[in-house]
Amino acid sequence: MTDTPDLSYAPATELLALMRRRALSPVELMTHTLDRIRTHDGALNSVVRLDAERALAQAADAAERIARDEPALGPLTGLPVLVKDGEDAAGLPTSHGTRAFRDNPPAAHDSLHVARLRAAGAIIVGKTNMPPMGAGVHTANEAFGTTRNPWNTALSPGGSSGGSAAAVAAGLVALATAGDGGGSTRIPAALCGVVGLKPSRGRIPQGPARTTHWPRNTVLGCVTRTVRDTALHLDIAAGHHPADPFSLPAPGSSYLGGIDAFAEGLDASAALDRSERGPRRLRVRVMRTFGVAEPTPPQLAALERAADTLRAQGFQVADEDASLPGADDFPSLAQLRQKVLARARLTSALEAFTTRRQDFEPWLAAALDQGRSVTVEEIARYWEHRARLDQWAAALFTGHDLLLTPTVPATDWPAEGPDIEAALRDRTIPIAYTSVFNDTGHPALSIPAGPAHGAAGLPCAVQLVAPHHREDLLLGTAALLEAAGEIRHPRL
């Protein structure tokens, strides 16, 4: 069709509009999606389960419903979506990225998150790769192997949502689900040059689950090609569900619609400010190191570009770093965090780990054993540190509306994963900028910022952080940054 864009890289919002006005058939889109997965994913290994036959049948059904102009068509009708292997999607096994669960039977039910996407008309195509039980910042396991970055297949797409980020960056789908417990959405989004949102704690309901993930630092989300696609996903996924008593109420207005309103309001605010009668402009604090990281020159250059863009839009931009609480003891505190999270993972897999420990990857089994040894004193120290982080973040947002940071200190990790000892030495720990906002619960988003760099050819990215429950502010600002740049795609 002459008016159809490149289906591999068109945003979800554009693909959906084309299908609604019958310029693109859901069957045509699904056929293209499956062909692209078969053609390109062999080099990437981002998709670990494929449900092609059912996906095509559902695409045919969506095409018929669109042809009949059914009034109750969902906003995602006909859109192919991939689901991270840590979430249940009915009819597909949930392997959690580990050989211990590789042979699980197909899930009988969707997670709450996936159920909402299906109810909106999304077609679940398959599952994406992840590190075992999400315990890693790169994506490799003994169940399905190593996932590679589409910008440079010698390098990692990050983790734990590395399969989802690689698939979206490679043009396999426009939207894939993700989860973030310490940067697991934002880190792979940064390394793959896509948009990754970690919503506020509780914004998207989780479960149903046998046990509660008690540290409450992991949230569900997605990776997409554009900020508007991310807003559309949040419109569908957000809102309280009684199966998750910690989930937040629906916001009461559209995040997607709010992006345009935000831009219009900013323009109006600027006009009023010039006459000294209007509201103050949004205040952004640029933070470079948190006292624990030394970002590489390309990451700092990306930060400067983003800060300059916001200044040009009239934001009040202040360059004021602030060290994390306990910055001098950051490696020790990061290890304590991992140990406490290992206890949560152990709780969720206790029966399987107790009865067939040998099925788990040796390093994962050792990590889960660490979870058994957590002491009351360590738990107390962990929560005391979490409280200090809460107070630190609250003070930052007392004087500023948004924070702007690098997403990661460095990006060129081998596909087999970063050298953590070298990262400690060089102060390039991957979670340096991300995990704090899992602990505090603030919404944070990674967005591409500038051209690929260096021999590795990887994209750059920055992180925006907003006050609690202000995804509207986050998405509106991110959309301005996106509009000022250029969306790039890897050459496959």
C-alpha positions as CSV (number, residue, x, y, z in Angstrom):
1,M,0.0,0.0,0.0
2,T,1.5,3.3,-1.0
3,D,0.4,5.2,2.1
4,T,1.7,2.5,4.5
5,P,5.0,3.5,6.4
6,D,7.8,1.1,7.2
7,L,5.9,-1.5,9.2
8,S,9.0,-2.5,11.0
9,Y,9.5,0.9,12.7
10,A,6.2,2.7,12.6
11,P,5.0,3.7,16.1
12,A,2.1,1.7,17.6
13,T,-0.2,4.7,17.5
14,E,0.4,5.0,13.8
15,L,-0.1,1.3,13.1
16,L,-3.4,1.4,15.1
17,A,-4.6,4.5,13.2
18,L,-3.9,2.8,9.9
19,M,-5.8,-0.3,10.9
20,R,-8.7,1.7,12.1
21,R,-9.1,3.5,8.8
22,R,-8.6,0.2,7.0
23,A,-5.4,1.3,5.3
24,L,-3.6,-1.6,6.9
25,S,-5.0,-5.1,7.7
26,P,-4.2,-6.7,11.0
27,V,-3.4,-9.8,9.0
28,E,-0.9,-7.9,6.9
29,L,0.7,-6.5,10.0
30,M,0.9,-9.8,11.8
31,T,2.3,-11.6,8.7
32,H,5.0,-8.9,8.5
33,T,5.7,-9.2,12.2
34,L,6.1,-13.0,12.1
35,D,8.3,-12.8,9.0
36,R,10.5,-10.2,10.6
37,I,10.9,-12.3,13.7
38,R,11.9,-15.3,11.6
39,T,14.2,-13.3,9.4
40,H,16.1,-11.3,12.0
41,D,15.7,-12.8,15.5
42,G,18.1,-15.6,14.8
43,A,21.0,-13.1,15.2
44,L,19.4,-11.5,18.3
45,N,17.6,-14.3,20.3
46,S,15.1,-11.9,21.8
47,V,12.0,-14.0,21.3
48,V,12.0,-17.3,23.1
49,R,8.4,-18.5,22.5
50,L,6.3,-17.8,19.4
51,D,2.6,-18.4,19.1
52,A,2.4,-17.8,15.3
53,E,-0.7,-19.8,14.4
54,R,-2.9,-18.4,17.2
55,A,-1.6,-14.9,16.5
56,L,-2.6,-15.1,12.8
57,A,-6.0,-16.4,13.7
58,Q,-6.6,-13.6,16.1
59,A,-5.4,-11.1,13.5
60,A,-7.9,-12.5,11.1
61,D,-10.6,-12.1,13.7
62,A,-9.5,-8.5,14.4
63,A,-9.7,-7.7,10.7
64,E,-13.3,-9.0,10.5
65,R,-14.3,-6.9,13.5
66,I,-12.7,-3.8,12.0
67,A,-14.5,-4.5,8.7
68,R,-17.8,-4.7,10.6
69,D,-16.9,-1.4,12.3
70,E,-17.8,-2.9,15.7
71,P,-18.4,-0.1,18.2
72,A,-16.5,-1.8,21.1
73,L,-13.2,-2.2,19.4
74,G,-10.4,-1.9,21.9
75,P,-7.7,0.8,21.5
76,L,-5.0,-1.9,20.7
77,T,-7.1,-4.0,18.3
78,G,-4.8,-5.9,16.0
79,L,-1.5,-4.7,17.5
80,P,1.2,-7.5,17.9
81,V,2.7,-7.4,21.4
82,L,5.5,-9.5,23.0
83,V,5.4,-10.3,26.7
84,K,8.5,-10.6,28.9
85,D,9.0,-14.2,30.1
86,G,8.5,-13.2,33.7
87,E,4.8,-12.5,33.1
88,D,2.0,-15.0,32.5
89,A,0.4,-15.0,29.1
90,A,-2.3,-17.7,28.8
91,G,-1.3,-20.5,26.5
92,L,2.4,-19.9,26.7
93,P,4.8,-21.2,29.4
94,T,6.3,-18.8,31.9
95,S,10.0,-19.8,32.2
96,H,11.3,-16.8,34.2
97,G,14.5,-17.0,32.1
98,T,15.8,-20.1,33.9
99,R,16.3,-23.7,33.0
100,A,14.5,-24.6,36.2
101,F,11.2,-23.5,34.7
102,R,11.9,-24.0,31.0
103,D,9.5,-26.9,30.8
104,N,6.7,-25.3,32.7
105,P,3.2,-26.0,31.2
106,P,1.4,-23.2,29.4
107,A,0.0,-20.6,31.8
108,A,-3.8,-21.1,32.3
109,H,-4.4,-17.3,32.8
110,D,-2.9,-14.0,31.9
111,S,-1.3,-11.7,34.5
112,L,-3.5,-8.7,35.3
113,H,-1.2,-6.6,33.1
114,V,-1.4,-8.9,30.1
115,A,-5.1,-9.4,30.6
116,R,-5.6,-5.6,30.2
117,L,-3.6,-5.5,27.0
118,R,-5.6,-8.4,25.6
119,A,-8.9,-6.8,26.6
120,A,-7.8,-3.7,24.7
121,G,-7.3,-5.8,21.6
122,A,-3.6,-6.6,21.6
123,I,-2.5,-9.9,20.1
124,I,0.2,-11.7,22.1
125,V,2.7,-13.0,19.7
126,G,5.2,-14.7,22.1
127,K,7.6,-14.2,25.0
128,T,10.9,-12.4,25.3
129,N,14.1,-13.5,26.9
130,M,15.4,-12.4,30.3
131,P,18.1,-13.4,32.8
132,P,17.2,-16.1,35.3
133,M,14.4,-14.7,37.6
134,G,15.4,-11.2,36.5
135,A,18.6,-11.4,38.4
136,G,20.9,-9.6,36.0
137,V,21.6,-6.4,34.0
138,H,22.3,-8.4,30.9
139,T,20.1,-11.1,29.2
140,A,21.6,-14.6,29.1
141,N,20.5,-17.9,30.6
142,E,20.9,-21.7,30.3
143,A,17.3,-22.1,29.1
144,F,17.4,-20.1,25.9
145,G,20.9,-18.6,25.6
146,T,22.2,-15.0,25.1
147,T,20.3,-12.1,23.7
148,R,22.2,-9.6,21.7
149,N,21.9,-5.9,21.0
150,P,20.6,-5.1,17.5
151,W,22.9,-2.1,17.2
152,N,25.9,-4.3,17.7
153,T,25.4,-8.1,18.2
154,A,28.7,-8.4,20.0
155,L,27.2,-6.4,22.8
156,S,24.4,-6.8,25.4
157,P,21.0,-5.2,25.2
158,G,21.0,-5.0,29.0
159,G,18.5,-6.6,31.3
160,S,16.5,-7.9,32.8
161,S,14.0,-6.7,30.0
162,G,16.7,-7.1,27.4
163,G,14.7,-9.4,25.1
164,S,11.8,-6.9,25.0
165,A,14.1,-3.9,24.4
166,A,16.0,-5.7,21.6
167,A,12.8,-6.8,19.9
168,V,11.4,-3.3,19.8
169,A,14.7,-1.7,18.7
170,A,15.0,-4.3,15.9
171,G,11.5,-3.5,14.6
172,L,10.0,-6.9,15.5
173,V,7.1,-5.3,17.4
174,A,6.2,-1.8,18.4
175,L,5.5,-2.6,22.0
176,A,6.7,-5.3,24.5
177,T,6.1,-5.6,28.2
178,A,8.8,-5.1,30.7
179,G,9.5,-5.1,34.4
180,D,11.8,-2.9,36.5
181,G,13.2,-3.8,39.9
182,G,16.5,-1.8,39.8
183,G,16.6,-0.5,36.2
184,S,15.4,-3.6,34.3
185,T,13.3,-1.5,31.9
186,R,15.3,1.7,31.7
187,I,18.8,0.1,31.3
188,P,17.9,-2.1,28.3
189,A,15.9,0.8,26.8
190,A,19.0,3.0,27.1
191,L,21.3,0.4,25.5
192,C,18.8,-0.3,22.7
193,G,17.8,3.2,21.9
194,V,14.1,2.9,22.8
195,V,11.7,4.4,25.4
196,G,11.5,2.7,28.8
197,L,9.2,3.8,31.6
198,K,9.3,2.7,35.2
199,P,5.9,3.9,36.5
200,S,5.2,4.9,40.1
201,R,5.0,2.1,42.5
202,G,1.5,0.7,42.3
203,R,0.6,2.4,39.0
204,I,0.1,-0.9,37.2
205,P,-1.3,-3.7,39.3
206,Q,0.7,-6.9,39.7
207,G,-0.4,-10.5,40.2
208,P,-2.3,-12.4,41.0
209,A,0.5,-14.1,42.8
210,R,0.9,-16.6,45.6
211,T,3.3,-14.4,47.5
212,T,3.7,-10.6,47.7
213,H,7.0,-9.2,46.5
214,W,7.6,-7.6,49.8
215,P,10.4,-5.1,49.1
216,R,7.8,-3.4,46.7
217,N,10.6,-2.2,44.4
218,T,9.5,-4.0,41.2
219,V,7.0,-2.5,38.9
220,L,5.6,-3.5,35.5
221,G,5.8,-1.4,32.3
222,C,6.8,-1.6,28.7
223,V,9.4,-0.6,26.1
224,T,8.2,1.2,23.0
225,R,9.5,3.3,20.0
226,T,8.0,6.6,21.1
227,V,6.8,8.4,24.2
228,R,3.3,8.5,22.8
229,D,3.2,4.7,22.5
230,T,4.3,4.5,26.2
231,A,1.5,6.9,27.2
232,L,-1.0,4.8,25.3
233,H,0.2,1.7,27.1
234,L,-0.1,3.4,30.4
235,D,-3.7,4.5,29.6
236,I,-4.6,0.9,29.2
237,A,-2.5,-0.7,32.0
238,A,-2.9,1.7,34.8
239,G,-5.6,1.6,37.5
240,H,-6.4,-0.3,40.7
241,H,-7.3,-4.0,40.7
242,P,-8.5,-5.7,43.9
243,A,-6.1,-8.6,43.3
244,D,-3.3,-6.1,44.1
245,P,-4.3,-4.1,47.1
246,F,-1.3,-1.8,46.8
247,S,-2.3,-0.7,43.3
248,L,-3.2,3.0,42.7
249,P,-6.5,4.3,41.4
250,A,-6.8,5.2,37.7
251,P,-5.5,8.7,37.2
252,G,-8.8,10.1,35.8
253,S,-7.4,11.5,32.6
254,S,-5.5,10.2,29.6
255,Y,-1.8,10.2,29.6
256,L,-1.7,10.2,25.8
257,G,-4.0,13.2,25.7
258,G,-2.1,14.8,28.4
259,I,1.1,15.0,26.3
260,D,-0.5,17.5,23.9
261,A,-2.1,19.4,26.8
262,F,1.3,19.6,28.5
263,A,2.9,21.1,25.4
264,E,0.1,23.6,25.0
265,G,0.2,24.5,28.7
266,L,3.9,25.0,28.6
267,D,3.5,27.4,25.6
268,A,0.8,29.3,27.5
269,S,2.9,29.4,30.6
270,A,5.8,30.9,28.6
271,A,3.6,33.7,27.3
272,L,2.4,34.5,30.8
273,D,5.9,34.4,32.2
274,R,7.0,37.0,29.8
275,S,4.4,39.4,31.2
276,E,5.4,38.4,34.7
277,R,1.8,37.4,35.5
278,G,1.9,33.7,35.0
279,P,3.0,30.5,36.8
280,R,6.7,29.8,37.2
281,R,8.4,27.6,34.7
282,L,9.2,23.9,35.5
283,R,12.4,23.5,37.4
284,V,14.8,20.7,36.3
285,R,17.8,19.6,38.3
286,V,20.7,18.1,36.3
287,M,22.5,15.4,38.3
288,R,25.7,13.8,36.9
289,T,27.2,11.4,39.4
290,F,25.1,10.9,42.5
291,G,28.5,10.7,44.2
292,V,28.8,7.0,43.0
293,A,29.3,7.1,39.2
294,E,31.6,8.5,36.6
295,P,29.7,8.5,33.3
296,T,31.6,8.2,30.1
297,P,32.0,11.2,27.8
298,P,29.3,10.1,25.4
299,Q,26.8,9.8,28.3
300,L,27.7,13.3,29.6
301,A,27.4,14.7,26.1
302,A,23.9,13.2,25.8
303,L,23.0,14.8,29.2
304,E,24.2,18.2,28.0
305,R,22.1,17.9,24.8
306,A,19.0,17.1,26.8
307,A,19.6,19.9,29.3
308,D,20.2,22.4,26.4
309,T,16.9,21.3,24.8
310,L,15.0,21.9,28.0
311,R,16.6,25.3,28.4
312,A,15.5,26.2,24.9
313,Q,12.0,25.2,25.8
314,G,12.0,27.6,28.7
315,F,12.6,25.2,31.6
316,Q,14.6,26.5,34.5
317,V,17.6,24.1,34.4
318,A,20.0,24.0,37.3
319,D,23.2,21.9,37.3
320,E,23.3,20.7,40.9
321,D,24.6,17.2,41.7
322,A,23.8,15.5,45.0
323,S,25.4,12.4,46.5
324,L,23.2,9.4,47.4
325,P,22.9,8.6,51.1
326,G,25.7,6.2,51.9
327,A,27.6,7.1,48.7
328,D,30.9,6.2,50.3
329,D,29.6,2.7,51.0
330,F,27.7,2.3,47.8
331,P,29.1,-1.1,46.7
332,S,28.3,-2.6,50.1
333,L,24.8,-1.2,50.1
334,A,24.2,-2.5,46.6
335,Q,25.3,-5.9,47.7
336,L,23.0,-5.8,50.7
337,R,20.1,-4.8,48.3
338,Q,20.8,-7.8,46.1
339,K,20.9,-10.1,49.1
340,V,17.5,-8.9,50.3
341,L,16.0,-9.2,46.8
342,A,17.4,-12.7,46.6
343,R,15.3,-13.5,49.6
344,A,12.2,-12.3,47.8
345,R,13.1,-14.4,44.8
346,L,13.7,-17.4,47.0
347,T,10.2,-16.9,48.6
348,S,8.6,-16.9,45.1
349,A,10.3,-20.1,44.1
350,L,10.7,-21.8,47.4
351,E,9.0,-25.1,46.6
352,A,10.8,-25.6,43.4
353,F,14.2,-24.6,44.8
354,T,13.8,-26.9,47.8
355,T,12.8,-30.0,45.8
356,R,15.1,-29.6,42.7
357,R,17.8,-27.1,43.5
358,Q,20.0,-28.8,40.8
359,D,17.7,-27.5,38.0
360,F,18.7,-23.9,38.8
361,E,21.7,-22.3,37.2
362,P,24.6,-22.7,39.7
363,W,25.2,-19.0,40.1
364,L,21.4,-18.4,40.6
365,A,21.3,-21.2,43.2
366,A,24.1,-19.6,45.1
367,A,22.3,-16.3,45.0
368,L,19.1,-17.9,46.3
369,D,21.1,-19.5,49.0
370,Q,22.2,-16.1,50.0
371,G,18.6,-15.2,50.4
372,R,18.3,-17.9,53.1
373,S,21.0,-16.3,55.1
374,V,19.6,-12.8,55.4
375,T,19.6,-11.8,59.1
376,V,17.2,-9.5,61.0
377,E,20.1,-7.0,61.3
378,E,20.6,-6.9,57.6
379,I,16.9,-6.4,56.9
380,A,16.9,-3.6,59.4
381,R,19.9,-2.0,57.8
382,Y,18.3,-2.3,54.4
383,W,15.0,-0.6,55.4
384,E,16.9,2.1,57.3
385,H,18.8,2.8,54.0
386,R,15.5,2.8,52.1
387,A,14.1,5.4,54.5
388,R,17.2,7.6,54.0
389,L,16.7,7.4,50.2
390,D,13.1,8.4,50.6
391,Q,14.1,11.5,52.6
392,W,16.8,12.4,50.1
393,A,14.5,12.2,47.1
394,A,11.8,14.1,48.9
395,A,14.3,17.0,49.6
396,L,15.2,17.0,45.9
397,F,11.7,17.4,44.8
398,T,11.0,20.2,47.3
399,G,13.0,22.5,45.1
400,H,12.6,21.0,41.7
401,D,9.9,19.5,39.4
402,L,12.1,17.0,37.5
403,L,15.5,15.4,37.7
404,L,17.6,14.8,34.6
405,T,20.4,12.2,34.9
406,P,22.2,9.7,32.7
407,T,20.4,6.4,32.5
408,V,23.6,4.4,32.7
409,P,27.2,5.4,33.2
410,A,28.4,3.3,30.2
411,T,26.8,1.1,27.5
412,D,29.4,-1.0,25.7
413,W,29.0,-4.3,27.6
414,P,29.8,-7.6,26.0
415,A,26.8,-9.7,25.2
416,E,27.9,-12.1,28.1
417,G,27.5,-9.2,30.5
418,P,29.5,-6.3,32.0
419,D,32.7,-6.9,34.1
420,I,31.3,-6.0,37.5
421,E,34.8,-5.8,39.1
422,A,35.9,-3.3,36.5
423,A,32.6,-1.4,36.9
424,L,33.3,-1.0,40.6
425,R,36.8,0.2,39.9
426,D,35.7,2.6,37.2
427,R,32.5,3.7,39.0
428,T,30.3,2.6,36.1
429,I,28.0,0.3,38.1
430,P,25.0,-0.2,35.7
431,I,22.3,0.5,38.3
432,A,24.0,3.6,39.7
433,Y,21.2,6.0,38.5
434,T,18.2,3.7,38.4
435,S,17.8,1.5,41.4
436,V,17.3,4.4,43.8
437,F,14.0,5.3,42.2
438,N,12.8,1.7,42.5
439,D,13.5,2.0,46.2
440,T,11.7,5.4,46.5
441,G,8.9,4.5,44.1
442,H,9.2,7.6,41.9
443,P,8.3,7.4,38.2
444,A,11.4,7.4,35.9
445,L,11.8,7.1,32.2
446,S,14.8,6.5,29.8
447,I,14.7,8.2,26.5
448,P,17.2,8.2,23.6
449,A,19.3,11.4,23.5
450,G,21.5,11.9,20.5
451,P,23.3,9.9,17.9
452,A,25.1,6.6,18.3
453,H,28.7,6.9,19.4
454,G,32.1,5.3,19.1
455,A,33.2,2.0,17.5
456,A,30.5,0.1,19.3
457,G,27.8,2.2,17.6
458,L,25.4,2.2,20.6
459,P,22.8,4.9,21.2
460,C,22.9,7.3,24.1
461,A,20.1,8.0,26.6
462,V,19.1,10.1,29.6
463,Q,16.8,9.5,32.5
464,L,14.0,11.8,33.6
465,V,12.5,11.4,37.1
466,A,9.3,13.0,38.3
467,P,7.6,13.4,41.7
468,H,5.4,10.6,43.0
469,H,2.5,9.8,40.7
470,R,3.4,12.5,38.1
471,E,3.8,10.3,35.0
472,D,1.9,13.1,33.2
473,L,4.8,15.5,33.9
474,L,7.4,12.9,33.0
475,L,5.7,11.9,29.7
476,G,5.1,15.5,28.6
477,T,8.7,16.5,29.2
478,A,10.0,13.3,27.5
479,A,7.9,14.0,24.4
480,L,9.5,17.5,24.1
481,L,12.9,15.9,24.2
482,E,11.9,13.3,21.7
483,A,10.5,15.9,19.3
484,A,13.7,17.9,19.4
485,G,15.8,14.9,18.4
486,E,15.6,12.2,15.7
487,I,14.4,8.6,16.2
488,R,17.0,6.2,14.9
489,H,17.0,2.5,14.3
490,P,19.7,-0.1,14.0
491,R,20.7,-1.5,10.6
492,L,19.9,-5.2,10.6
